[in-house]
Amino acid sequence: MTSEFININGSKMHFRVAGKGDPLLLLHGWTQTGAFWEPYVNQLSQKFRVYSLDLPGHGRTGILPPDFSLRRASQAVEQLILQLGLSRVRAIGLSYGGLLLLEIAARNPPFLQAIVVIATSDKFDGKERWKEQPAIHFENLDKGFQDYLKKNHPFGHEQINALFRKDLDYALSISPAKLQKIQCRMLIINGDRDDVVGIEGATRIFKHVPASSLPDADKSRFRL
């Protein structure tokens, strides 16, 4: 596995690359980094050229910018795809990463060939979700979580605290009409006890995206 950077709109995005074959992008969840996927890369890289990204605001990609939004973050992923000369990529996205994949699939259908979205919804608003909860600061976090964040986010407390700002534009809303225009094949995986996004979004996506599957719907139907 090699570690690389690419310049996107004046900022550097960090990613790791392993294997040969068709491109497969791995997009992690909030507060994680591309290192989250390390237990899976060895197997995936036997078939694909795997790109595990440090998404905007995370890991070695740097501190979350003041104008952060899910749309801007998805556009950064699109720019990476373009600059690396990739086309019709496959991708797996967890939570934050899954939201970005849905945004890309709805706005720029030709970018993606097949995706797996995990713990994701077609409608989510972080401001609304956390507005009644007290602000979170690094110093108040559990010691184990502090150690994890320090290990994976090299820009220190400023980078980590930026991830917990309550005013982040962490919102996604994709209409049924736009879902119906998504062209890529899609596997949707949500836990029925997910207390952040629930399963309602997963059922809406499955209802409206033509080439979508659920894990128990038809196991023979979906292949990356």
C-alpha positions in Angstrom: 0.0 0.0 0.0 1.3 3.4 -0.9 0.5 6.8 0.6 -0.2 9.7 -1.8 -1.5 13.2 -1.9 -3.4 15.1 -4.7 -4.0 18.8 -4.9 -7.7 19.7 -5.0 -8.7 23.4 -5.1 -5.5 24.5 -3.4 -5.7 21.8 -0.6 -4.1 18.4 -0.4 -6.2 15.3 -0.1 -4.5 12.2 1.3 -5.3 8.7 0.1 -3.8 5.2 0.2 -3.6 2.9 -2.8 -3.2 -0.9 -3.0 -3.8 -3.6 -5.6 -4.4 -3.7 -9.3 -7.6 -3.8 -11.4 -10.7 -1.7 -11.7 -10.8 1.3 -9.2 -12.6 0.9 -5.9 -13.0 3.9 -3.6 -13.4 3.5 0.1 -15.0 6.4 2.0 -15.0 6.4 5.8 -17.4 7.7 8.4 -17.2 10.9 10.4 -14.1 11.2 12.8 -12.5 8.2 11.0 -9.9 8.1 8.3 -8.9 5.9 5.4 -7.1 3.7 7.9 -10.5 2.4 9.0 -10.5 0.2 5.9 -7.1 -1.5 6.5 -8.6 -4.8 7.8 -10.5 -5.1 4.4 -7.9 -3.8 1.9 -5.9 -7.0 1.6 -8.9 -9.0 0.3 -10.4 -6.2 -1.8 -7.0 -5.4 -3.4 -6.8 -8.9 -4.8 -9.5 -7.9 -7.3 -9.5 -4.1 -7.3 -7.1 -1.1 -7.3 -8.3 0.2 -3.9 -8.2 3.9 -3.0 -8.9 4.6 0.7 -9.4 8.3 1.2 -8.9 10.7 4.1 -12.0 12.7 3.4 -12.1 16.5 3.9 -11.5 17.5 7.5 -10.0 14.1 8.5 -6.7 12.5 8.9 -3.8 13.8 6.7 -6.2 15.7 4.4 -6.3 18.5 7.0 -8.6 20.7 9.1 -12.2 21.1 8.2 -12.7 24.4 6.4 -15.2 27.0 7.6 -17.2 26.7 4.4 -17.6 22.9 4.8 -20.7 21.2 3.4 -21.5 17.7 2.2 -21.8 19.1 -1.3 -18.3 20.6 -1.2 -16.9 17.4 0.2 -18.5 15.4 -2.5 -17.1 17.7 -5.1 -13.6 17.1 -3.7 -14.1 13.4 -4.2 -15.3 14.0 -7.8 -12.2 16.1 -8.5 -10.0 13.3 -7.1 -11.7 10.9 -9.5 -11.2 13.2 -12.5 -7.6 14.1 -11.7 -6.6 10.4 -11.2 -8.2 9.7 -14.6 -10.7 7.2 -13.3 -14.1 6.5 -14.8 -17.2 4.7 -13.7 -15.7 3.8 -10.4 -17.1 1.4 -7.8 -17.2 2.7 -4.2 -18.1 1.8 -0.6 -19.2 4.5 1.8 -19.9 4.4 5.5 -22.1 7.1 7.1 -20.4 10.4 6.0 -18.8 8.5 3.1 -22.2 7.0 2.1 -23.8 10.5 2.2 -21.1 11.8 -0.2 -21.7 8.8 -2.6 -25.4 9.5 -2.7 -24.8 13.1 -3.4 -22.4 12.2 -6.2 -24.8 9.6 -7.6 -27.7 12.0 -7.7 -25.8 14.9 -9.1 -23.3 13.3 -11.5 -24.5 9.8 -12.5 -21.6 9.0 -14.9 -19.0 9.0 -12.1 -20.2 5.8 -10.4 -20.8 2.3 -11.7 -21.7 0.5 -8.5 -21.8 1.5 -4.8 -22.4 0.1 -1.4 -23.8 2.7 1.1 -23.8 1.8 4.8 -25.6 3.7 7.6 -26.8 6.3 5.1 -30.0 8.2 4.4 -31.4 10.3 1.5 -32.3 13.0 4.1 -30.1 14.1 7.0 -29.4 17.4 8.8 -26.7 17.4 11.4 -27.7 20.8 12.8 -31.2 19.5 13.4 -30.1 16.2 14.7 -27.7 17.6 17.4 -29.3 21.0 18.1 -30.6 20.0 21.5 -27.3 18.4 22.6 -24.5 20.2 24.4 -21.4 21.2 22.4 -18.7 18.6 22.3 -15.1 19.4 23.0 -12.0 17.2 22.8 -11.3 17.6 26.5 -14.7 16.2 27.4 -14.4 13.0 25.3 -13.8 9.6 26.6 -10.1 8.9 27.1 -10.1 6.0 24.6 -11.8 8.1 22.0 -9.4 10.9 22.6 -6.5 8.5 22.0 -8.1 7.2 18.8 -8.6 10.8 17.5 -5.1 11.9 18.3 -3.6 8.8 16.6 -5.6 9.4 13.4 -5.7 13.2 13.1 -2.2 14.6 13.0 -3.3 18.3 13.1 -4.2 18.1 16.7 -7.0 19.6 18.8 -7.9 22.3 16.2 -8.6 19.6 13.6 -10.5 17.4 16.1 -12.6 20.2 17.6 -13.6 21.3 14.1 -15.3 18.0 13.6 -17.6 18.6 16.5 -18.8 22.1 15.6 -22.6 22.3 15.9 -23.0 24.8 13.0 -21.6 22.5 10.3 -23.5 22.4 7.0 -23.9 18.7 7.4 -27.1 18.3 5.5 -28.3 16.2 2.6 -31.7 16.0 0.9 -32.3 14.1 -2.2 -35.8 14.1 -3.7 -37.6 11.0 -5.0 -37.3 12.4 -8.5 -33.5 12.6 -8.2 -33.3 9.2 -6.6 -35.1 7.8 -9.6 -32.5 9.2 -11.9 -29.5 7.5 -10.2 -28.0 5.1 -12.7 -25.5 3.1 -10.7 -26.2 -0.2 -9.1 -26.5 0.2 -5.3 -26.5 -2.0 -2.2 -28.0 -0.3 0.8 -27.0 -1.5 4.3 -28.6 0.1 7.4 -29.0 -1.3 10.9 -32.6 -1.3 12.2 -31.3 0.1 15.5 -29.3 2.9 14.0 -30.1 5.9 16.3 -28.5 8.4 13.9 -30.1 7.8 10.5 -32.5 5.0 11.2 -33.8 2.8 8.4 -36.5 5.0 6.9 -33.9 6.6 4.5 -32.7 3.2 3.4 -36.3 2.1 2.6 -36.9 5.3 0.6 -33.7 4.9 -1.4 -34.6 1.2 -2.1 -38.1 2.3 -3.2 -36.9 4.9 -5.7 -33.4 4.0 -7.0 -34.0 1.6 -9.9 -30.9 -0.6 -9.6 -30.8 -0.8 -5.8 -30.7 -3.8 -3.5 -31.1 -4.7 0.2 -28.9 -7.4 1.8 -31.8 -9.8 2.2 -33.8 -8.9 -0.9 -31.9 -10.9 -3.4 -28.3 -12.0 -2.5 -27.5 -13.1 -6.0 -28.4 -9.7 -7.5 -25.6 -7.4 -6.4 -21.9 -7.6 -7.3 -19.3 -4.9 -7.0 
